[in-house]
Amino acid sequence: MVKIYIETYGCSENINESEIMAGLLERAGFEIVNNEEYADLIIVNTCYVKKPTEDRIIFRLKQIKEMYPEKKLIVGGCMPEGIYNKLCNIVPHASLVSTHHITDIASVVEKTMKGKRIELIGESRKIKLCLPKIRKNELINIVPISSGCNSNCSYCCVRIAKGNLFSYPKNMIIKEISNAVRNDCKEIWITSQDNASYGMDEGKEKLPDLINSISNINGQFFVRIGMMNPRNVLPILEDLIESYKNEKIYKFLHLPLQAGDNDVLKSMNRGYTIEEFENIVKGFRKELRIQLWTDIIVGYPTETEEQFNKTLEFIKKIRPDWVNVSKYSHRPDTKASKLKLLNTKLIDKRSKIFSDETRKISFEVKQKWVGWKGNVLISERGKNKNQWFGRNSSYKPIIVESSDNILGRIKRVNIERVSPSCLFGKII
């Protein structure tokens, strides 16, 4: 039996696609292994949204080629679409399967094992739902609701790999989730390049309608709504907040800001202002105890010192629970790649200032949860003996201790202390 090892980089959508590939391959009679040394074929499911991620994967591909020259290799994910020529130069022997063609993975493996080099690239409209999968966490089912994007941000290369927005049929999304809940999944992750854009391609039902339909599915489970572009949240804001009020929906909002200055946002072609962003946050916070995640790009080519400071002050004002700080780097074939880069040392300096400040804010925000009592879904085993990891209604990460096996159960917890990364509670 052919043994296959799958290595995954990038977002929750990539994790889901690796789970699907594993499920399809197992159904086709292949064996999925957890150690590359035992594999006959290695699949690397790639991401190239950031330059450091691309560099790390390129290094890894070279390493695999050097360490295992006898093993077959397939490169999947976004890289085959985004940096095709570069991949062909680095691993010319590897088969390429882009994110659009993962449902054909079994056929590609069969042909690759026979010595053929296969290329499946180019946009398609295959729906990646209701397929077999081997979940990374048996309690969590990741559900894509669309492919591609309707935005055109100046710095983003993912649109190049993913293509235009294609919203999946609601009935198939509901079927996927219903099946997962029947199979004892307790947590559902709604994922896509931009969840807020759902249904905006063909006049279909929008994201709030979808959330309401998901909430009506029978069973005890919780739903995490993933990243949403503020520009697409604005036209559905009121209905979206209402849909979040259902007890099955985590009060979790991942809303990338990217810059706290309107001129920089305009250069980025983000499609909203800082005032509009703040109104979204205020709208949610007025109605719900929401956990806010956001993303910031430091050192965008047009960013001045004054604009950087404005972004820093804006973050201090809105006080997110967590901020992902990225240093700007050119991505291939994007509009921003034609702009002159800022000095690397300057970007490094700004990144450190921003990261230090946001870590401080995050810790201060977490401290406000001390004394909170409520239900926590235990979704993972902790790193230490008798330690368990779970989430509360605001999707806050919580660690508890118990000598019993409480995986998949809901426990009432009192938060006693916090760390920079999570909350620590006691089962009551």
TASUL-V834006 format. One record per residue. N is the residue number from 0. RES is the residue in one small letter. OMEGA is omega in whole degrees, 0 to 359 (* if undefined). D_LAST is the distance of its C-alpha to the last C-alpha in Angstrom with 1 decimal. Layout:
# TASUL-V834006
N_RES_OMEGA_D_LAST + N_RES_OMEGA_D_LAST
This chain:
# TASUL-V834006
0_m_180_49.4 + 1_v_181_49.0 + 2_k_185_45.9 + 3_i_176_44.3 + 4_y_181_42.0 + 5_i_179_40.5 + 6_e_190_39.5 + 7_t_175_37.9 + 8_y_170_38.0 + 9_g_194_37.0 + 10_c_179_34.9 + 11_s_177_32.5 + 12_e_176_35.7 + 13_n_177_37.3 + 14_i_179_34.3 + 15_n_181_34.6 + 16_e_174_38.4 + 17_s_177_38.0 + 18_e_179_35.6 + 19_i_178_38.4 + 20_m_179_41.1 + 21_a_180_39.4 + 22_g_179_38.9 + 23_l_180_42.6 + 24_l_178_43.9 + 25_e_178_42.0 + 26_r_181_43.4 + 27_a_175_46.9 + 28_g_177_46.7 + 29_f_179_45.8 + 30_e_177_43.2 + 31_i_181_40.5 + 32_v_183_39.8 + 33_n_180_37.3 + 34_n_183_40.0 + 35_e_182_43.1 + 36_e_183_45.2 + 37_y_186_45.1 + 38_a_171_45.9 + 39_d_182_49.3 + 40_l_180_48.5 + 41_i_173_46.1 + 42_i_175_44.9 + 43_v_180_43.8 + 44_n_197_42.1 + 45_t_175_43.0 + 46_c_176_42.2 + 47_y_183_44.5 + 48_v_179_43.0 + 49_k_181_43.3 + 50_k_179_46.0 + 51_p_178_43.8 + 52_t_177_42.2 + 53_e_181_45.7 + 54_d_181_47.0 + 55_r_180_44.1 + 56_i_177_44.8 + 57_i_177_48.6 + 58_f_181_48.2 + 59_r_179_46.1 + 60_l_177_48.7 + 61_k_179_51.4 + 62_q_179_49.5 + 63_i_180_49.1 + 64_k_182_52.8 + 65_e_185_53.7 + 66_m_185_51.3 + 67_y_182_51.7 + 68_p_182_55.2 + 69_e_183_55.4 + 70_k_175_52.2 + 71_k_184_52.4 + 72_l_172_50.5 + 73_i_176_49.3 + 74_v_181_48.2 + 75_g_177_46.0 + 76_g_187_44.2 + 77_c_184_45.7 + 78_m_180_48.1 + 79_p_176_50.7 + 80_e_190_51.3 + 81_g_182_50.9 + 82_i_184_52.7 + 83_y_183_54.8 + 84_n_180_57.8 + 85_k_179_55.8 + 86_l_180_54.0 + 87_c_178_57.3 + 88_n_185_58.7 + 89_i_180_55.7 + 90_v_185_55.0 + 91_p_181_58.2 + 92_h_188_57.5 + 93_a_169_54.0 + 94_s_182_53.5 + 95_l_178_51.9 + 96_v_183_49.6 + 97_s_181_48.4 + 98_t_183_45.1 + 99_h_191_47.2 + 100_h_183_48.3 + 101_i_181_45.3 + 102_t_178_45.9 + 103_d_189_49.1 + 104_i_182_47.5 + 105_a_178_48.5 + 106_s_180_52.1 + 107_v_178_52.1 + 108_v_180_50.7 + 109_e_182_53.4 + 110_k_179_56.2 + 111_t_179_54.9 + 112_m_177_54.8 + 113_k_176_58.4 + 114_g_178_59.4 + 115_k_174_59.5 + 116_r_186_58.0 + 117_i_173_56.4 + 118_e_172_55.7 + 119_l_180_53.6 + 120_i_183_53.3 + 121_g_185_53.8 + 122_e_174_51.8 + 123_s_181_51.0 + 124_r_176_49.1 + 125_k_182_47.3 + 126_i_185_44.0 + 127_k_180_41.2 + 128_l_176_39.1 + 129_c_178_38.5 + 130_l_177_39.6 + 131_p_178_38.4 + 132_k_171_36.0 + 133_i_187_34.1 + 134_r_174_30.8 + 135_k_175_29.6 + 136_n_186_26.0 + 137_e_182_26.0 + 138_l_186_23.2 + 139_i_175_25.0 + 140_n_180_28.3 + 141_i_187_30.5 + 142_v_174_32.9 + 143_p_180_36.0 + 144_i_178_37.3 + 145_s_174_40.5 + 146_s_178_42.8 + 147_g_191_44.6 + 148_c_176_44.6 + 149_n_177_46.6 + 150_s_180_46.5 + 151_n_183_49.0 + 152_c_190_47.4 + 153_s_187_50.1 + 154_y_193_48.2 + 155_c_179_46.4 + 156_c_185_47.8 + 157_v_178_45.2 + 158_r_180_47.2 + 159_i_181_50.1 + 160_a_187_48.3 + 161_k_179_46.3 + 162_g_183_49.1 + 163_n_181_49.0 + 164_l_174_46.2 + 165_f_181_45.9 + 166_s_180_43.1 + 167_y_180_42.1 + 168_p_183_42.5 + 169_k_183_39.5 + 170_n_178_39.9 + 171_m_176_39.5 + 172_i_179_36.4 + 173_i_178_34.8 + 174_k_179_36.1 + 175_e_182_34.6 + 176_i_179_31.1 + 177_s_178_31.4 + 178_n_180_32.4 + 179_a_180_29.6 + 180_v_177_27.0 + 181_r_178_28.8 + 182_n_172_28.5 + 183_d_171_24.7 + 184_c_183_24.5 + 185_k_183_21.3 + 186_e_180_22.5 + 187_i_176_26.0 + 188_w_175_27.8 + 189_i_187_30.8 + 190_t_173_33.3 + 191_s_178_37.0 + 192_q_177_39.1 + 193_d_184_38.3 + 194_n_183_36.1 + 195_a_181_37.4 + 196_s_184_40.9 + 197_y_177_40.0 + 198_g_183_42.8 + 199_m_181_45.1 + 200_d_185_47.7 + 201_e_179_49.1 + 202_g_181_48.0 + 203_k_174_45.2 + 204_e_184_42.0 + 205_k_185_40.0 + 206_l_180_36.4 + 207_p_177_34.9 + 208_d_179_36.5 + 209_l_180_35.2 + 210_i_179_31.6 + 211_n_179_31.9 + 212_s_177_33.3 + 213_i_181_30.6 + 214_s_181_28.0 + 215_n_178_29.9 + 216_i_179_29.5 + 217_n_177_27.7 + 218_g_179_24.4 + 219_q_181_20.9 + 220_f_181_21.4 + 221_f_188_21.3 + 222_v_173_24.4 + 223_r_175_25.2 + 224_i_184_28.6 + 225_g_190_30.4 + 226_m_178_33.1 + 227_m_176_35.3 + 228_n_182_38.6 + 229_p_182_38.7 + 230_r_180_42.3 + 231_n_174_41.1 + 232_v_186_38.1 + 233_l_182_40.4 + 234_p_181_42.2 + 235_i_192_39.1 + 236_l_185_36.7 + 237_e_180_36.3 + 238_d_180_35.7 + 239_l_178_33.4 + 240_i_179_31.1 + 241_e_181_31.1 + 242_s_180_30.3 + 243_y_185_27.2 + 244_k_177_25.7 + 245_n_185_24.8 + 246_e_179_21.1 + 247_k_184_22.1 + 248_i_174_23.6 + 249_y_178_21.7 + 250_k_188_22.7 + 251_f_184_24.5 + 252_l_175_28.1 + 253_h_188_30.3 + 254_l_183_33.4 + 255_p_176_36.0 + 256_l_180_38.0 + 257_q_176_40.3 + 258_a_180_42.2 + 259_g_179_42.0 + 260_d_186_45.7 + 261_n_179_47.5 + 262_d_177_50.6 + 263_v_178_48.6 + 264_l_178_46.7 + 265_k_177_50.1 + 266_s_178_51.5 + 267_m_183_48.5 + 268_n_182_49.2 + 269_r_173_45.6 + 270_g_176_46.6 + 271_y_177_44.6 + 272_t_178_44.6 + 273_i_178_42.0 + 274_e_178_42.2 + 275_e_177_41.3 + 276_f_181_38.4 + 277_e_179_37.1 + 278_n_176_37.5 + 279_i_182_35.4 + 280_v_179_32.5 + 281_k_180_32.9 + 282_g_178_33.0 + 283_f_184_29.7 + 284_r_178_28.0 + 285_k_186_29.4 + 286_e_190_27.7 + 287_l_171_24.5 + 288_r_189_22.0 + 289_i_169_23.8 + 290_q_184_23.5 + 291_l_169_27.1 + 292_w_174_28.8 + 293_t_180_32.5 + 294_d_178_35.4 + 295_i_172_38.2 + 296_i_180_41.6 + 297_v_175_43.1 + 298_g_172_46.9 + 299_y_189_48.1 + 300_p_182_51.9 + 301_t_186_52.6 + 302_e_176_49.9 + 303_t_177_51.4 + 304_e_180_49.9 + 305_e_180_49.5 + 306_q_175_47.8 + 307_f_180_45.4 + 308_n_177_44.5 + 309_k_177_44.1 + 310_t_179_41.5 + 311_l_180_39.6 + 312_e_179_39.7 + 313_f_178_38.6 + 314_i_177_35.5 + 315_k_182_34.8 + 316_k_184_35.2 + 317_i_173_32.9 + 318_r_177_30.3 + 319_p_175_28.9 + 320_d_183_25.5 + 321_w_179_27.6 + 322_v_173_31.4 + 323_n_183_33.4 + 324_v_180_36.6 + 325_s_173_39.6 + 326_k_180_43.0 + 327_y_170_45.7 + 328_s_180_48.0 + 329_h_172_50.7 + 330_r_188_49.9 + 331_p_172_52.9 + 332_d_176_54.8 + 333_t_180_52.8 + 334_k_182_54.5 + 335_a_182_52.9 + 336_s_178_54.2 + 337_k_180_57.7 + 338_l_180_56.5 + 339_k_180_57.1 + 340_l_171_54.1 + 341_l_178_53.0 + 342_n_184_53.4 + 343_t_180_50.8 + 344_k_178_50.2 + 345_l_178_49.6 + 346_i_179_47.0 + 347_d_180_45.3 + 348_k_180_45.3 + 349_r_180_43.9 + 350_s_180_41.2 + 351_k_179_40.0 + 352_i_183_40.1 + 353_f_181_38.1 + 354_s_179_35.5 + 355_d_182_34.9 + 356_e_183_34.5 + 357_t_175_32.1 + 358_r_178_29.9 + 359_k_179_29.7 + 360_i_182_28.9 + 361_s_180_26.2 + 362_f_180_24.4 + 363_e_179_24.9 + 364_v_180_23.5 + 365_k_183_20.3 + 366_q_179_19.8 + 367_k_180_19.5 + 368_w_179_16.1 + 369_v_182_14.6 + 370_g_178_12.2 + 371_w_175_11.7 + 372_k_179_8.7 + 373_g_183_9.4 + 374_n_179_10.0 + 375_v_174_11.2 + 376_l_180_13.9 + 377_i_188_14.1 + 378_s_182_17.9 + 379_e_169_19.0 + 380_r_178_18.8 + 381_g_182_18.7 + 382_k_183_21.7 + 383_n_179_20.4 + 384_k_179_19.5 + 385_n_180_15.9 + 386_q_183_15.4 + 387_w_183_14.6 + 388_f_179_15.6 + 389_g_181_14.8 + 390_r_174_15.6 + 391_n_186_14.3 + 392_s_177_16.8 + 393_s_178_19.0 + 394_y_176_19.2 + 395_k_179_17.8 + 396_p_186_17.4 + 397_i_177_14.0 + 398_i_176_13.6 + 399_v_177_10.6 + 400_e_176_11.2 + 401_s_177_11.1 + 402_s_177_14.1 + 403_d_174_14.0 + 404_n_184_15.8 + 405_i_181_13.5 + 406_l_179_16.4 + 407_g_182_17.0 + 408_r_176_13.8 + 409_i_182_11.6 + 410_k_174_7.9 + 411_r_191_5.7 + 412_v_172_5.5 + 413_n_180_6.6 + 414_i_185_10.2 + 415_e_180_11.5 + 416_r_181_15.0 + 417_v_171_17.5 + 418_s_177_20.5 + 419_p_185_23.6 + 420_s_184_22.5 + 421_c_177_18.7 + 422_l_178_15.4 + 423_f_184_12.9 + 424_g_177_9.2 + 425_k_178_6.2 + 426_i_183_3.8 + 427_i_*_0.0
